[in-house]
Amino acid sequence: MRIPILKLYNCLLVSIQWELDDQTALQFQEDLLQKIHETGANGVVIDLTSIDFIDSFIAKVLGDVIDMSNLMGAKVVITGIQPAVAITLIELGIGLTNVLTAIDLEKGLEKLQQELGE
Amino acid sequence: MRIPILKLYNCLLVSIQWELDDQTALQFQEDLLQKIHETGANGVVIDLTSIDFIDSFIAKVLGDVIDMSNLMGAKVVITGIQPAVAITLIELGIGLTNVLTAIDLEKGLEKLQQELGE
């Protein structure tokens, strides 16, 4: 099973709508980086609105994929982090410090366009 | 397994990136209608760019979900129909006659916004 990645103009959109198992998370990491490479997208929005639980492995993969995307030249915005997920991330020491966040997908896209200066 | 449905402003975006089995297709039908009801979306873009094969059952479900969405008041645009899929649809007698189509997700969204008069 793979997570669909949508290309919209210069951005990629990903909505994670179920708990990821470890294999799917790693596959997602690979797919996203590949898609950034293929499309030359310079922004990524990852929407977690439907996720109400995150474990330490997934949190680490998420942190990694953000750093990797940045390395490849794509800015990442995480949207829709729920209270329980925010609590877990901070308790795990994963502050996602260099990451843009927004309350929902629309706001995330706006923030990204602002950052990209468009 | 479910197909993620993204809400963007007044539209829903769905990207189908792998061959659907019958159960997933029916689940998608149910999820999409439920999401239209929940969000009050008045447009839906279904992107088939990554699909290079469609069987008669999936084609029927797709045709049905378009009619059902229309009944509920949401316009549907299908994007990225590949040659082989177009051939199958026509050969099956599923012309998707009352459906808007576009070459890719961006053009589909533009067409939808035009149709919705925005």
gemmi code that builds the backbone of each chain (N, CA, C; Angstrom):
import gemmi

chains = {
    "A": [
        ("MET", (0.835, -1.192, 0.000), (0.000, 0.000, 0.000), (0.873, 1.248, 0.000)),
        ("ARG", (0.502, 2.201, -0.811), (1.282, 3.425, -0.898), (0.375, 4.615, -0.647)),
        ("ILE", (0.986, 5.697, -0.198), (0.221, 6.915, 0.034), (0.238, 7.755, -1.236)),
        ("PRO", (-0.936, 8.131, -1.766), (-0.940, 8.930, -2.985), (-0.326, 10.316, -2.767)),
        ("ILE", (0.439, 10.759, -3.728), (1.052, 12.090, -3.678), (0.534, 12.873, -4.880)),
        ("LEU", (-0.158, 13.979, -4.616), (-0.740, 14.768, -5.694), (0.174, 15.922, -6.050)),
        ("LYS", (0.326, 16.183, -7.328), (1.075, 17.359, -7.759), (0.082, 18.435, -8.134)),
        ("LEU", (0.224, 19.596, -7.527), (-0.646, 20.720, -7.858), (0.248, 21.930, -8.082)),
        ("TYR", (0.332, 22.380, -9.340), (1.262, 23.438, -9.712), (2.671, 23.050, -9.246)),
        ("ASN", (3.308, 23.921, -8.462), (4.693, 23.612, -8.070), (4.779, 22.875, -6.731)),
        ("CYS", (3.632, 22.429, -6.241), (3.623, 21.793, -4.913), (3.165, 20.340, -4.976)),
        ("LEU", (3.573, 19.593, -3.985), (3.043, 18.247, -3.805), (2.129, 18.256, -2.587)),
        ("LEU", (1.028, 17.564, -2.683), (0.083, 17.454, -1.572), (-0.012, 16.004, -1.140)),
        ("VAL", (0.086, 15.802, 0.164), (-0.070, 14.459, 0.697), (-1.024, 14.544, 1.865)),
        ("SER", (-2.021, 13.698, 1.858), (-2.919, 13.642, 3.006), (-2.815, 12.248, 3.600)),
        ("ILE", (-2.361, 12.184, 4.836), (-2.225, 10.884, 5.491), (-3.489, 10.662, 6.311)),
        ("GLN", (-4.266, 9.656, 5.913), (-5.603, 9.550, 6.504), (-5.781, 8.283, 7.323)),
        ("TRP", (-4.715, 7.586, 7.564), (-4.818, 6.435, 8.454), (-3.470, 6.263, 9.135)),
        ("GLU", (-3.468, 5.509, 10.233), (-2.203, 5.229, 10.920), (-1.282, 4.493, 9.957)),
        ("LEU", (-0.045, 4.918, 9.886), (0.922, 4.266, 9.017), (1.606, 3.122, 9.743)),
        ("ASP", (1.806, 2.006, 9.037), (2.719, 1.028, 9.609), (4.132, 1.378, 9.142)),
        ("ASP", (5.120, 0.734, 9.733), (6.511, 1.126, 9.495), (6.881, 1.018, 8.023)),
        ("GLN", (6.432, -0.066, 7.388), (6.782, -0.299, 5.990), (6.210, 0.784, 5.075)),
        ("THR", (4.921, 1.113, 5.327), (4.269, 2.148, 4.513), (4.955, 3.497, 4.703)),
        ("ALA", (5.378, 3.772, 5.939), (6.039, 5.051, 6.216), (7.347, 5.158, 5.433)),
        ("LEU", (8.116, 4.074, 5.412), (9.387, 4.091, 4.671), (9.152, 4.194, 3.167)),
        ("GLN", (8.109, 3.496, 2.713), (7.739, 3.564, 1.292), (7.339, 4.991, 0.925)),
        ("PHE", (6.592, 5.623, 1.833), (6.160, 7.006, 1.615), (7.367, 7.923, 1.491)),
        ("GLN", (8.333, 7.726, 2.401), (9.552, 8.538, 2.389), (10.232, 8.448, 1.009)),
        ("GLU", (10.366, 7.222, 0.542), (11.022, 6.987, -0.748), (10.212, 7.609, -1.892)),
        ("ASP", (8.876, 7.362, -1.872), (8.018, 7.877, -2.940), (8.057, 9.402, -3.001)),
        ("LEU", (8.008, 10.037, -1.814), (7.952, 11.498, -1.794), (9.235, 12.096, -2.377)),
        ("LEU", (10.379, 11.559, -1.957), (11.651, 12.088, -2.454), (11.760, 11.861, -3.963)),
        ("GLN", (11.315, 10.692, -4.410), (11.333, 10.379, -5.836), (10.463, 11.369, -6.619)),
        ("LYS", (9.295, 11.662, -6.046), (8.340, 12.555, -6.712), (8.879, 13.990, -6.744)),
        ("ILE", (9.552, 14.408, -5.686), (10.176, 15.739, -5.684), (11.196, 15.803, -6.816)),
        ("HIS", (11.967, 14.731, -6.923), (13.000, 14.660, -7.961), (12.384, 14.711, -9.362)),
        ("GLU", (11.326, 13.903, -9.571), (10.683, 13.818, -10.884), (10.025, 15.118, -11.310)),
        ("THR", (9.304, 15.741, -10.360), (8.448, 16.866, -10.724), (9.153, 18.203, -10.557)),
        ("GLY", (10.241, 18.214, -9.805), (10.890, 19.488, -9.507), (10.039, 20.389, -8.634)),
        ("ALA", (9.146, 19.789, -7.858), (8.293, 20.569, -6.954), (9.171, 21.306, -5.942)),
        ("ASN", (8.792, 22.544, -5.609), (9.584, 23.224, -4.589), (8.833, 23.428, -3.275)),
        ("GLY", (7.701, 22.761, -3.155), (6.975, 22.810, -1.893), (6.197, 21.517, -1.676)),
        ("VAL", (6.033, 21.156, -0.402), (5.280, 19.948, -0.055), (4.366, 20.273, 1.120)),
        ("VAL", (3.102, 19.900, 1.015), (2.201, 20.016, 2.162), (1.816, 18.616, 2.608)),
        ("ILE", (2.102, 18.296, 3.865), (1.707, 17.000, 4.419), (0.597, 17.242, 5.433)),
        ("ASP", (-0.561, 16.726, 5.130), (-1.730, 16.967, 5.973), (-1.975, 15.789, 6.909)),
        ("LEU", (-1.987, 16.070, 8.209), (-2.161, 15.001, 9.208), (-3.505, 15.086, 9.921)),
        ("THR", (-4.435, 15.868, 9.348), (-5.725, 16.121, 10.016), (-6.389, 14.855, 10.552)),
        ("SER", (-6.317, 13.785, 9.779), (-7.052, 12.579, 10.177), (-6.260, 11.671, 11.105)),
        ("ILE", (-5.050, 12.083, 11.450), (-4.201, 11.238, 12.286), (-4.321, 11.674, 13.739)),
        ("ASP", (-4.762, 10.769, 14.610), (-4.869, 11.159, 16.009), (-3.880, 10.414, 16.901)),
        ("PHE", (-2.971, 9.690, 16.257), (-1.971, 8.978, 17.046), (-0.715, 8.827, 16.200)),
        ("ILE", (0.434, 8.996, 16.811), (1.670, 8.831, 16.060), (2.678, 8.150, 16.981)),
        ("ASP", (3.379, 7.142, 16.487), (4.369, 6.500, 17.370), (5.764, 7.021, 17.062)),
        ("SER", (6.738, 6.599, 17.854), (8.062, 7.222, 17.770), (8.730, 6.939, 16.425)),
        ("PHE", (8.496, 5.755, 15.865), (9.130, 5.436, 14.589), (8.591, 6.330, 13.469)),
        ("ILE", (7.255, 6.434, 13.419), (6.626, 7.265, 12.382), (7.052, 8.722, 12.550)),
        ("ALA", (7.117, 9.174, 13.823), (7.527, 10.554, 14.082), (8.934, 10.792, 13.547)),
        ("LYS", (9.813, 9.805, 13.747), (11.185, 9.952, 13.261), (11.224, 9.972, 11.722)),
        ("VAL", (10.460, 9.076, 11.107), (10.417, 9.045, 9.637), (9.921, 10.397, 9.108)),
        ("LEU", (8.913, 10.926, 9.776), (8.343, 12.213, 9.372), (9.396, 13.318, 9.481)),
        ("GLY", (10.082, 13.353, 10.618), (11.154, 14.333, 10.813), (12.224, 14.190, 9.733)),
        ("ASP", (12.588, 12.946, 9.453), (13.626, 12.681, 8.444), (13.201, 13.151, 7.058)),
        ("VAL", (11.957, 12.822, 6.697), (11.506, 13.129, 5.336), (11.458, 14.646, 5.137)),
        ("ILE", (11.176, 15.366, 6.225), (11.175, 16.832, 6.133), (12.593, 17.342, 5.875)),
        ("ASP", (13.568, 16.813, 6.647), (14.957, 17.229, 6.463), (15.460, 16.862, 5.062)),
        ("MET", (15.078, 15.664, 4.620), (15.518, 15.209, 3.297), (14.931, 16.085, 2.196)),
        ("SER", (13.638, 16.419, 2.334), (12.990, 17.276, 1.335), (13.666, 18.638, 1.292)),
        ("ASN", (13.979, 19.172, 2.473), (14.673, 20.455, 2.533), (16.003, 20.389, 1.796)),
        ("LEU", (16.727, 19.303, 2.032), (18.016, 19.102, 1.347), (17.835, 19.134, -0.165)),
        ("MET", (16.717, 18.553, -0.612), (16.479, 18.484, -2.054), (15.920, 19.791, -2.599)),
        ("GLY", (15.674, 20.753, -1.704), (15.240, 22.066, -2.163), (13.744, 22.296, -2.116)),
        ("ALA", (13.017, 21.422, -1.419), (11.570, 21.602, -1.310), (11.193, 21.973, 0.130)),
        ("LYS", (10.423, 23.025, 0.264), (9.957, 23.435, 1.584), (8.769, 22.592, 2.000)),
        ("VAL", (8.720, 22.227, 3.285), (7.622, 21.371, 3.755), (6.757, 22.115, 4.768)),
        ("VAL", (5.461, 22.006, 4.590), (4.509, 22.505, 5.580), (3.704, 21.314, 6.089)),
        ("ILE", (3.643, 21.194, 7.411), (2.820, 20.146, 8.012), (1.524, 20.789, 8.479)),
        ("THR", (0.403, 20.200, 8.120), (-0.871, 20.816, 8.506), (-1.729, 19.859, 9.337)),
        ("GLY", (-2.592, 20.448, 10.137), (-3.602, 19.679, 10.848), (-3.075, 18.780, 11.950)),
        ("ILE", (-1.980, 19.215, 12.619), (-1.477, 18.395, 13.728), (-2.481, 18.441, 14.880)),
        ("GLN", (-2.982, 17.297, 15.269), (-3.974, 17.233, 16.346), (-3.282, 17.319, 17.708)),
        ("PRO", (-4.047, 17.712, 18.744), (-3.460, 17.866, 20.079), (-2.646, 16.649, 20.514)),
        ("ALA", (-3.200, 15.459, 20.381), (-2.506, 14.261, 20.857), (-1.196, 14.039, 20.104)),
        ("VAL", (-1.205, 14.368, 18.825), (0.001, 14.205, 18.014), (1.051, 15.233, 18.436)),
        ("ALA", (0.607, 16.473, 18.689), (1.530, 17.524, 19.143), (2.168, 17.108, 20.462)),
        ("ILE", (1.361, 16.572, 21.368), (1.859, 16.129, 22.673), (2.913, 15.036, 22.480)),
        ("THR", (2.580, 14.031, 21.667), (3.528, 12.938, 21.437), (4.831, 13.453, 20.856)),
        ("LEU", (4.733, 14.318, 19.842), (5.939, 14.808, 19.171), (6.860, 15.518, 20.162)),
        ("ILE", (6.272, 16.382, 20.985), (7.101, 17.151, 21.934), (7.656, 16.218, 23.002)),
        ("GLU", (6.835, 15.290, 23.491), (7.325, 14.361, 24.518), (8.449, 13.475, 23.981)),
        ("LEU", (8.409, 13.182, 22.683), (9.473, 12.384, 22.081), (10.693, 13.236, 21.751)),
        ("GLY", (10.583, 14.546, 22.012), (11.708, 15.420, 21.712), (11.829, 15.766, 20.237)),
        ("ILE", (10.744, 15.502, 19.490), (10.753, 15.845, 18.068), (9.965, 17.131, 17.894)),
        ("GLY", (10.671, 18.263, 17.956), (9.974, 19.555, 17.962), (9.653, 20.040, 16.570)),
        ("LEU", (10.144, 19.323, 15.544), (9.972, 19.767, 14.153), (10.299, 21.254, 14.052)),
        ("THR", (11.456, 21.626, 14.624), (11.756, 23.050, 14.832), (11.884, 23.854, 13.539)),
        ("ASN", (12.430, 23.241, 12.502), (12.621, 24.025, 11.267), (11.503, 23.785, 10.257)),
        ("VAL", (10.328, 23.503, 10.794), (9.213, 23.136, 9.919), (8.096, 24.155, 10.019)),
        ("LEU", (7.526, 24.493, 8.885), (6.345, 25.335, 8.883), (5.135, 24.484, 9.219)),
        ("THR", (4.208, 25.041, 9.983), (2.967, 24.314, 10.260), (1.775, 25.230, 10.012)),
        ("ALA", (0.640, 24.638, 9.818), (-0.583, 25.418, 9.618), (-1.753, 24.563, 10.076)),
        ("ILE", (-2.878, 25.216, 10.281), (-4.010, 24.528, 10.895), (-4.725, 23.585, 9.922)),
        ("ASP", (-4.782, 23.965, 8.644), (-5.405, 23.060, 7.668), (-4.742, 23.187, 6.299)),
        ("LEU", (-5.175, 22.362, 5.387), (-4.553, 22.259, 4.068), (-4.544, 23.608, 3.341)),
        ("GLU", (-5.670, 24.316, 3.378), (-5.761, 25.604, 2.683), (-4.718, 26.580, 3.224)),
        ("LYS", (-4.694, 26.712, 4.559), (-3.746, 27.634, 5.209), (-2.307, 27.198, 4.923)),
        ("GLY", (-2.098, 25.894, 4.876), (-0.765, 25.361, 4.596), (-0.288, 25.757, 3.209)),
        ("LEU", (-1.189, 25.641, 2.234), (-0.831, 26.010, 0.859), (-0.542, 27.503, 0.766)),
        ("GLU", (-1.363, 28.305, 1.468), (-1.141, 29.756, 1.454), (0.225, 30.095, 2.045)),
        ("LYS", (0.537, 29.450, 3.179), (1.805, 29.694, 3.848), (2.966, 29.327, 2.929)),
        ("LEU", (2.815, 28.218, 2.244), (3.857, 27.744, 1.344), (4.067, 28.734, 0.202)),
        ("GLN", (2.963, 29.197, -0.386), (3.074, 30.150, -1.497), (3.743, 31.439, -1.026)),
        ("GLN", (3.403, 31.877, 0.202), (4.050, 33.055, 0.781), (5.554, 32.835, 0.890)),
        ("GLU", (5.931, 31.683, 1.471), (7.343, 31.357, 1.677), (8.100, 31.304, 0.364)),
        ("LEU", (7.415, 30.766, -0.643), (8.062, 30.640, -1.950), (8.018, 31.942, -2.719)),
        ("GLY", (7.392, 32.938, -2.079), (7.387, 34.283, -2.654), (6.548, 34.422, -3.896)),
        ("GLU", (5.352, 33.774, -3.886), (4.493, 33.862, -5.066), (3.134, 34.413, -4.698)),
    ],
    "B": [
        ("MET", (-8.127, -0.917, 3.098), (-7.438, 0.216, 2.509), (-8.451, 1.210, 1.941)),
        ("ARG", (-8.210, 2.468, 2.185), (-9.121, 3.492, 1.670), (-8.333, 4.502, 0.852)),
        ("ILE", (-9.053, 5.148, -0.049), (-8.418, 6.175, -0.876), (-8.564, 7.518, -0.182)),
        ("PRO", (-7.471, 8.226, 0.069), (-7.587, 9.513, 0.747), (-8.333, 10.534, -0.106)),
        ("ILE", (-9.166, 11.313, 0.538), (-9.911, 12.376, -0.129), (-9.512, 13.694, 0.519)),
        ("LEU", (-8.945, 14.602, -0.259), (-8.472, 15.882, 0.276), (-9.520, 16.949, 0.039)),
        ("LYS", (-9.724, 17.795, 1.042), (-10.612, 18.932, 0.842), (-9.748, 20.164, 0.609)),
        ("LEU", (-10.017, 20.863, -0.482), (-9.285, 22.096, -0.771), (-10.312, 23.153, -1.136)),
        ("TYR", (-10.469, 24.146, -0.252), (-11.517, 25.139, -0.414), (-12.864, 24.422, -0.591)),
        ("ASN", (-13.580, 24.719, -1.684), (-14.905, 24.111, -1.842), (-14.872, 22.806, -2.652)),
        ("CYS", (-13.667, 22.304, -2.894), (-13.544, 21.106, -3.732), (-12.933, 19.933, -2.979)),
        ("LEU", (-13.237, 18.753, -3.467), (-12.566, 17.557, -2.978), (-11.621, 17.058, -4.067)),
        ("LEU", (-10.447, 16.626, -3.665), (-9.468, 16.089, -4.610), (-9.215, 14.637, -4.280)),
        ("VAL", (-9.248, 13.817, -5.311), (-8.935, 12.414, -5.124), (-7.951, 12.008, -6.209)),
        ("SER", (-6.880, 11.385, -5.821), (-5.948, 10.871, -6.810), (-5.883, 9.358, -6.646)),
        ("ILE", (-6.279, 8.657, -7.678), (-6.259, 7.193, -7.614), (-4.966, 6.742, -8.263)),
        ("GLN", (-4.088, 6.150, -7.458), (-2.734, 5.915, -7.959), (-2.394, 4.436, -8.061)),
        ("TRP", (-3.374, 3.593, -7.914), (-3.103, 2.173, -8.122), (-4.413, 1.530, -8.591)),
        ("GLU", (-4.306, 0.343, -9.172), (-5.513, -0.375, -9.601), (-6.380, -0.637, -8.376)),
        ("LEU", (-7.661, -0.354, -8.477), (-8.580, -0.598, -7.364), (-9.104, -2.016, -7.422)),
        ("ASP", (-9.204, -2.655, -6.259), (-9.988, -3.888, -6.252), (-11.446, -3.504, -5.980)),
        ("ASP", (-12.344, -4.455, -6.165), (-13.774, -4.135, -6.101), (-14.173, -3.545, -4.751)),
        ("GLN", (-13.627, -4.131, -3.676), (-13.998, -3.697, -2.340), (-13.553, -2.257, -2.100)),
        ("THR", (-12.326, -1.940, -2.512), (-11.796, -0.588, -2.329), (-12.615, 0.423, -3.134)),
        ("ALA", (-13.038, 0.003, -4.334), (-13.821, 0.901, -5.182), (-15.157, 1.242, -4.514)),
        ("LEU", (-15.803, 0.238, -3.939), (-17.094, 0.481, -3.279), (-16.903, 1.327, -2.022)),
        ("GLN", (-15.812, 1.048, -1.305), (-15.496, 1.839, -0.111), (-15.258, 3.302, -0.500)),
        ("PHE", (-14.560, 3.493, -1.629), (-14.288, 4.843, -2.125), (-15.591, 5.565, -2.443)),
        ("GLN", (-16.500, 4.842, -3.108), (-17.800, 5.419, -3.452), (-18.504, 5.934, -2.194)),
        ("GLU", (-18.529, 5.091, -1.185), (-19.186, 5.449, 0.074), (-18.481, 6.637, 0.744)),
        ("ASP", (-17.136, 6.555, 0.803), (-16.359, 7.616, 1.461), (-16.546, 8.961, 0.776)),
        ("LEU", (-16.553, 8.938, -0.570), (-16.650, 10.201, -1.301), (-18.000, 10.870, -1.053)),
        ("LEU", (-19.069, 10.070, -1.125), (-20.401, 10.640, -0.909), (-20.530, 11.173, 0.516)),
        ("GLN", (-19.983, 10.415, 1.469), (-20.016, 10.834, 2.861), (-19.263, 12.165, 3.036)),
        ("LYS", (-18.128, 12.276, 2.364), (-17.284, 13.477, 2.479), (-17.970, 14.688, 1.837)),
        ("ILE", (-18.673, 14.445, 0.713), (-19.424, 15.540, 0.081), (-20.488, 16.031, 1.066)),
        ("HIS", (-21.151, 15.080, 1.708), (-22.198, 15.416, 2.681), (-21.621, 16.207, 3.861)),
        ("GLU", (-20.496, 15.724, 4.393), (-19.875, 16.354, 5.569), (-19.378, 17.763, 5.286)),
        ("THR", (-18.696, 17.911, 4.131), (-17.982, 19.161, 3.862), (-18.820, 20.155, 3.076)),
        ("GLY", (-19.902, 19.702, 2.468), (-20.662, 20.588, 1.600), (-19.889, 21.012, 0.367)),
        ("ALA", (-18.925, 20.210, -0.040), (-18.136, 20.534, -1.230), (-19.047, 20.569, -2.445)),
        ("ASN", (-18.813, 21.531, -3.360), (-19.625, 21.530, -4.567), (-18.851, 21.154, -5.830)),
        ("GLY", (-17.669, 20.632, -5.643), (-16.896, 20.132, -6.779), (-15.988, 18.992, -6.358)),
        ("VAL", (-15.749, 18.091, -7.292), (-14.862, 16.954, -7.021), (-13.943, 16.758, -8.227)),
        ("VAL", (-12.647, 16.626, -7.985), (-11.737, 16.257, -9.066), (-11.193, 14.861, -8.770)),
        ("ILE", (-11.398, 13.954, -9.708), (-10.863, 12.608, -9.561), (-9.763, 12.438, -10.599)),
        ("ASP", (-8.541, 12.257, -10.117), (-7.390, 12.184, -11.012), (-6.993, 10.722, -11.243)),
        ("LEU", (-6.966, 10.334, -12.511), (-6.657, 8.944, -12.867), (-5.299, 8.820, -13.577)),
        ("THR", (-4.479, 9.874, -13.484), (-3.209, 9.904, -14.225), (-2.397, 8.614, -14.098)),
        ("SER", (-2.380, 8.060, -12.886), (-1.510, 6.892, -12.675), (-2.170, 5.558, -13.029)),
        ("ILE", (-3.421, 5.621, -13.487), (-4.150, 4.384, -13.778), (-4.025, 4.060, -15.259)),
        ("ASP", (-3.460, 2.904, -15.580), (-3.357, 2.564, -16.998), (-4.218, 1.361, -17.374)),
        ("PHE", (-5.085, 0.964, -16.454), (-5.981, -0.150, -16.750), (-7.233, 0.002, -15.899)),
        ("ILE", (-8.376, -0.278, -16.474), (-9.617, -0.178, -15.705), (-10.513, -1.326, -16.166)),
        ("ASP", (-11.114, -2.039, -15.223), (-11.996, -3.129, -15.650), (-13.450, -2.670, -15.605)),
        ("SER", (-14.354, -3.540, -16.058), (-15.733, -3.094, -16.246), (-16.409, -2.753, -14.918)),
        ("PHE", (-16.072, -3.477, -13.857), (-16.705, -3.191, -12.571), (-16.286, -1.812, -12.050)),
        ("ILE", (-14.978, -1.564, -12.103), (-14.469, -0.273, -11.628), (-15.037, 0.861, -12.479)),
        ("ALA", (-15.115, 0.634, -13.787), (-15.664, 1.658, -14.678), (-17.106, 1.973, -14.293)),
        ("LYS", (-17.882, 0.928, -13.959), (-19.274, 1.147, -13.562), (-19.355, 1.910, -12.239)),
        ("VAL", (-18.519, 1.520, -11.281), (-18.509, 2.218, -9.990), (-18.171, 3.690, -10.205)),
        ("LEU", (-17.210, 3.942, -11.078), (-16.794, 5.314, -11.363), (-17.956, 6.103, -11.969)),
        ("GLY", (-18.612, 5.487, -12.981), (-19.772, 6.142, -13.585), (-20.859, 6.420, -12.551)),
        ("ASP", (-21.095, 5.445, -11.674), (-22.125, 5.595, -10.636), (-21.789, 6.728, -9.671)),
        ("VAL", (-20.520, 6.760, -9.249), (-20.148, 7.730, -8.223), (-20.267, 9.149, -8.786)),
        ("ILE", (-20.045, 9.291, -10.093), (-20.201, 10.596, -10.739), (-21.674, 11.005, -10.719)),
        ("ASP", (-22.557, 10.077, -11.102), (-23.992, 10.379, -11.098), (-24.485, 10.692, -9.685)),
        ("MET", (-24.006, 9.901, -8.723), (-24.426, 10.108, -7.330), (-23.963, 11.467, -6.816)),
        ("SER", (-22.725, 11.827, -7.150), (-22.197, 13.122, -6.715), (-23.013, 14.252, -7.318)),
        ("ASN", (-23.343, 14.104, -8.611), (-24.172, 15.114, -9.265), (-25.511, 15.263, -8.550)),
        ("LEU", (-26.105, 14.123, -8.209), (-27.383, 14.150, -7.478), (-27.257, 14.932, -6.181)),
        ("MET", (-26.106, 14.771, -5.531), (-25.897, 15.443, -4.249), (-25.504, 16.906, -4.424)),
        ("GLY", (-25.328, 17.310, -5.695), (-25.050, 18.723, -5.950), (-23.587, 19.054, -6.142)),
        ("ALA", (-22.756, 18.041, -6.335), (-21.331, 18.306, -6.556), (-20.956, 17.963, -7.997)),
        ("LYS", (-20.299, 18.914, -8.657), (-19.838, 18.666, -10.023), (-18.549, 17.847, -9.995)),
        ("VAL", (-18.424, 16.922, -10.950), (-17.233, 16.070, -10.971), (-16.415, 16.317, -12.236)),
        ("VAL", (-15.121, 16.445, -12.060), (-14.208, 16.488, -13.202), (-13.268, 15.296, -13.083)),
        ("ILE", (-13.132, 14.559, -14.175), (-12.187, 13.441, -14.210), (-10.952, 13.905, -14.969)),
        ("THR", (-9.796, 13.695, -14.406), (-8.586, 14.174, -15.077), (-7.612, 13.033, -15.357)),
        ("GLY", (-6.787, 13.234, -16.368), (-5.676, 12.333, -16.644), (-6.070, 10.958, -17.148)),
        ("ILE", (-7.173, 10.883, -17.898), (-7.559, 9.580, -18.457), (-6.535, 9.175, -19.522)),
        ("GLN", (-5.895, 8.045, -19.317), (-4.887, 7.577, -20.262), (-5.531, 6.906, -21.467)),
        ("PRO", (-4.798, 6.819, -22.588), (-5.354, 6.222, -23.807), (-6.021, 4.873, -23.562)),
        ("ALA", (-5.335, 3.966, -22.881), (-5.883, 2.619, -22.685), (-7.184, 2.657, -21.889)),
        ("VAL", (-7.248, 3.585, -20.932), (-8.457, 3.702, -20.107), (-9.601, 4.270, -20.946)),
        ("ALA", (-9.299, 5.269, -21.782), (-10.310, 5.851, -22.668), (-10.862, 4.776, -23.601)),
        ("ILE", (-9.973, 3.967, -24.153), (-10.387, 2.882, -25.048), (-11.326, 1.916, -24.325)),
        ("THR", (-10.910, 1.480, -23.132), (-11.737, 0.547, -22.363), (-13.105, 1.138, -22.073)),
        ("LEU", (-13.126, 2.391, -21.634), (-14.401, 3.012, -21.260), (-15.356, 3.037, -22.448)),
        ("ILE", (-14.841, 3.465, -23.592), (-15.707, 3.567, -24.772), (-16.146, 2.175, -25.229)),
        ("GLU", (-15.221, 1.224, -25.221), (-15.571, -0.135, -25.641), (-16.601, -0.764, -24.718)),
        ("LEU", (-16.577, -0.379, -23.451), (-17.565, -0.890, -22.499), (-18.886, -0.141, -22.603)),
        ("GLY", (-18.903, 0.887, -23.447), (-20.119, 1.682, -23.586), (-20.324, 2.684, -22.469)),
        ("ILE", (-19.236, 2.948, -21.737), (-19.327, 3.934, -20.656), (-18.689, 5.221, -21.158)),
        ("GLY", (-19.512, 6.092, -21.734), (-18.957, 7.275, -22.385), (-18.724, 8.421, -21.423)),
        ("LEU", (-19.164, 8.243, -20.164), (-19.077, 9.326, -19.178), (-19.563, 10.629, -19.812)),
        ("THR", (-20.742, 10.546, -20.450), (-21.175, 11.645, -21.311), (-21.430, 12.964, -20.579)),
        ("ASN", (-21.947, 12.868, -19.358), (-22.255, 14.126, -18.674), (-21.156, 14.534, -17.703)),
        ("VAL", (-19.933, 14.157, -18.072), (-18.823, 14.382, -17.156), (-17.813, 15.337, -17.770)),
        ("LEU", (-17.325, 16.251, -16.968), (-16.232, 17.107, -17.410), (-14.928, 16.332, -17.319)),
        ("THR", (-14.059, 16.551, -18.287), (-12.744, 15.918, -18.214), (-11.676, 16.969, -18.481)),
        ("ALA", (-10.462, 16.671, -18.037), (-9.344, 17.575, -18.288), (-8.074, 16.749, -18.291)),
        ("ILE", (-7.028, 17.347, -18.816), (-5.820, 16.569, -19.059), (-5.036, 16.305, -17.774)),
        ("ASP", (-5.065, 17.262, -16.846), (-4.373, 17.021, -15.571), (-5.078, 17.726, -14.419)),
        ("LEU", (-4.575, 17.498, -13.229), (-5.217, 17.993, -12.009), (-5.397, 19.510, -12.031)),
        ("GLU", (-4.358, 20.227, -12.453), (-4.421, 21.699, -12.494), (-5.536, 22.169, -13.420)),
        ("LYS", (-5.533, 21.607, -14.646), (-6.558, 22.002, -15.626), (-7.947, 21.601, -15.123)),
        ("GLY", (-8.036, 20.477, -14.443), (-9.305, 20.016, -13.897), (-9.857, 20.981, -12.870)),
        ("LEU", (-8.986, 21.441, -11.989), (-9.413, 22.395, -10.963), (-9.871, 23.703, -11.600)),
        ("GLU", (-9.108, 24.151, -12.624), (-9.491, 25.392, -13.328), (-10.866, 25.245, -13.963)),
        ("LYS", (-11.071, 24.120, -14.625), (-12.348, 23.861, -15.294), (-13.498, 23.865, -14.283)),
        ("LEU", (-13.233, 23.244, -13.148), (-14.247, 23.162, -12.102), (-14.591, 24.554, -11.578)),
        ("GLN", (-13.558, 25.354, -11.324), (-13.806, 26.711, -10.819), (-14.591, 27.523, -11.840)),
        ("GLN", (-14.267, 27.354, -13.130), (-15.034, 28.022, -14.197), (-16.498, 27.618, -14.148)),
        ("GLU", (-16.719, 26.288, -14.086), (-18.072, 25.732, -14.063), (-18.858, 26.251, -12.872)),
        ("LEU", (-18.163, 26.358, -11.749), (-18.826, 26.808, -10.525), (-18.933, 28.330, -10.505)),
        ("GLY", (-18.397, 28.939, -11.566), (-18.550, 30.391, -11.709), (-17.775, 31.196, -10.697)),
        ("GLU", (-16.537, 30.747, -10.450), (-15.734, 31.499, -9.466), (-14.426, 31.957, -10.078)),
    ],
}
model = gemmi.Model(1)
for chain_id, residues in chains.items():
    chain = gemmi.Chain(chain_id)
    for i, (resn, *xyz) in enumerate(residues, 1):
        res = gemmi.Residue()
        res.name, res.seqid = resn, gemmi.SeqId(i, " ")
        for name, pos in zip(("N", "CA", "C"), xyz):
            atom = gemmi.Atom()
            atom.name, atom.element = name, gemmi.Element(name[0])
            atom.pos, atom.b_iso = gemmi.Position(*pos), 0.0
            res.add_atom(atom)
        chain.add_residue(res)
    model.add_chain(chain)
structure = gemmi.Structure()
structure.add_model(model)
structure.setup_entities()
